[in-house]
Amino acid sequence: MTQLDLIRNFSIVAHIDHGKSTLADRLIQLTGTVADRDMKAQMLDSMDIERERGITIKANTVRLEYPAKDGNTYILNLIDTPGHVDFAYEVSRSMRAVEGSLLVVDASQGVEAQTLANVYQALDAGHEIVPVLNKIDLPAAEPDRIRQQIEDVIGLDASDAVLISAKSGLGIPDVLEAIVKRLPAPKGDRNAPLKAMLVDSWYDAYLGVVVMIRVMDGVMRKGDRVRMMQTNAVYGIDRLSVLKPQMVDIDELGPGEIGVLTASIKQVRDTRVGDTITHERKGCEVALPGFKPAQPVVFCGLFPVDANEFEPLRDAIEKLALNDASFTYEMETSAALGFGFRCGFLGLLHLEVVRDRLEREYDIDLITTAPSVVYHIYMKDGTMQELHNPADMPDLTYVDHIEEPRIKATIMVPDEYLGDILKLCQDRRGIQADLSYAGQRAMVVYDLPLNEVVFDFYDRLKSVTKGYASFDYNITGYREDFLVKMSVLVNDEPVDALSMMVHRDRADMRGRAMVEKLKELIPRHMFKIPIQAAIGGRVIARETLSAMRKDVTAKCYGGDATRKKKLLEKQKAGKKKMRQFGKVEIPQQAFINALKMDG
Amino acid sequence: MDDWRNGGFGLYLHWPFCQSKCPYCDFNSHVAASIDQGRWQRAYLAEIDRIGAETQGRVLNSVFFGGGTPSLMEPELVAAILERVRATWPAANDCEITLEANPGSVEAGRFAGYRDAGVNRISMGIQALNDADLHRLGRLHSVAEARAAFDVARGLFDRISFDLIYARQDQGLDDWRHELREALAMAADHLSLYQLTIEDGTAFGDRFARGRLRGLPAEELSADMYAVTQEICEAAGLPAYEVSNHARPGSESRHNLIYWRAGDYAGIGPGAHGRLTLGGVKLATEAPKAPGDWLQRVERGGHGEVPRVALDARDRAFEYLMMALRLREGLDLTRYQAMGGQLNSSKINELVEIGMIARDDSRLWATAQGRMVLNAVITELAGD
């Protein structure tokens, strides 16, 4: 147990690539928490996908011991929070578990939209914020301009920002001193009933479910029987540890402390991020505020490319779901794709991460169908249905009206790209809510339908601004609009996996784009193939893929037999990556790529 | 058909040397400063003895000297080989003995010697009938030399074939029509007409990969050229009997028919492949490609082969399907089924319906249209 005034709990707020993970690595190194020989880059990102994409998906924590200049040795708990809008709720919980933040900003790039969203989260959580300007040693660094920008955009005094280069280690000791001197110590009552926040949880192959907690009041000891207040489940604590970042067992955790516990919890699903943990007996009366159950906002179908892999896919999804409570799934049958799953995600990144993990960790080739948002279908009989899958769209004669989710999107962009951004948002049915400038950067706020954003908006945004725009959103509510179901017919057969909900005014354009794309994506067959987009019985766009004319090996004699056989067998194996629709084979990639628009 | 079993039995001899390497060629050919023909003769004879012992008593339908450039072989070497061949296997009455030749003046001087050695068919690599294109294809001869060599051959052999490469860089449809008519006027009894194929590992392949090989026809033009080729040859009495091979009826290459009918053939020489049924098992044989390596193995190791591979029923049937559908006559269904080959009748019906294949009770074949997209037809039929 540590004295409260010798504890500092903090998180790092930063945009992707602004150096959050590198700074964390330096802090770990400089405090000697991990020996130099054991250091690897991005120490706290444990999943391959996190390391590759340079993003953090699960919260993680590390306990550092720092002998400060004042002669005291402080316990510094760093919580590395997820850095993506899909995980905004998880971020908000991590923020509530600490008292302060380091705001890391690239000294040449400046503040980005995502940084902003997380700073607001930190301010909401009542944090003291220490600005840190990173990459100060690069020739393009402009610390004065960026300081000013921080003041203009965030309203934060950045005059005493710490100047560092996380890469070279420059200024890192100043960061440690600033944490001790400028961030507040946690508060808490050791003698009050136990009140701890469940910050995050994950599945470990050896330990089972591991739960990260922040103790607010009271003391948690190994062997205690504790109750999760949301689920009402009771567990005995098997093991209590702090992370350095390896697990180091500890007998008790007091107020202000952050650690992990294991308690024979079977699945991650049994733990709820933001839940309050207390003692089974003499527990606290009131749970911590702000708990929200996970709510998927984007749905898509996942089908095995090889229909025989349905069972392995089911196993993989079940295993993955054990470790990801925010991801939902139910079995789905598609006329075109056979058996698969309709899955719900927190956002597009979450979707991609889950899909990547299924393909990579479980080695299953997947067909991902068009992502869809949740529509509210108001029926004439006064009932409302949630529509997760365009294929389930009820007969229009029974439908009164349809509502779709809207978002508030915040985009920050250098002003030379502003025109492109406005056009993009306008094209996507956006309504401008705000436009302001901070130096050379514009900040635009748009009210947009989520279904226009869910697919390739972010890709387009990046490409029209050469990667200089940053983007963040939150869902604001539902609104009625003229939405229709567009279906796609290939060789006169409807391909349900390609059907989608679109706004009527956008349908012709999307239909045309879709059939043109499919014409490129479907390989030529021995016969010509009509490709159509239709609303109800009415065709709104049509292309014809002409028949293949020539595909024959000119020379094939005795010496060629073995080689040509291998070639044809490769071609045959390639066909396995396609799905058969009537007589037409459609490659796996076509389902997702057909939806990408150039405008 | 004589044997073995139903596809015939042939002997392929590979001569691996050329005077220069053509930029489109991915065959096993090498340029050497000097060649000890006596040493090569001993190696070929030793290999004939060895294979002969394994295939004793089989009736030989064909011998084929391929390369490389076999017309660089001394007539004495060819004579010694054929003498040993005749002493080893009983020959069919109509045994076809083909030698591939370059149409240069030096080579033409050896033609009489080849005929005396027993060669009865010559296959000439003329490739183009205009000098500019011959140059681009890296050929050392001119059109005039080729025509002269052809005339020499005409006076010596009853059966002559030559090769042309078309769908060349910057070649138009009319250019090819014209050239093909000229070729037909030369009155050979067999023509091999290949569309230029860019193969990996060739000079053209490298240039193509670097985007430096321009003027190749797009799919539409190459399809039109192929269709025109079929029409013109058919009208001239040399219909296609295989994807790229045309002959007056009766003048088809018996040797190549052995490959396409999935018969047995022995392959001797560097890089040569063979298919031999021994003890009821069909074996794929292969020789090391490097000439020096092959020679040493024959001289020191007693044989010039890498380990043989037994083909299972699936392999055999697929090979037969793949090869036989190249032929106008197509696949013998009884034989195919006897090999363990399977066909999906709904796939067949689909392909028949769109005009790619046809069948009767005993055979299944690709139509003229189906032969143009044969790779797709085969992968479709072979299914899973």
Interface residues (C-beta under 8 A of the other chain):
Chain A: H525 M526 F527 M548 R549 K550 D551 V552 T553 A554 K555 C556 Y557 G558 G559 A561 T562 K564 K565 L568 E569 Q571 K572 K575 K576 K583
Chain B: Y12 F27 N28 Y194 Q195 L196 T197 E219 E220 S222 A223 Y226 V243 S244 N256 I258 Y259 Y265 G267 G271 A272 H273 G274 R275 A284 E286 D315 F318 E319 M322 M323 R326 E350 L351 I354 M356 R371 M372 V373 L374 N375 A376 V377 I378 T379 E380 A382 D384
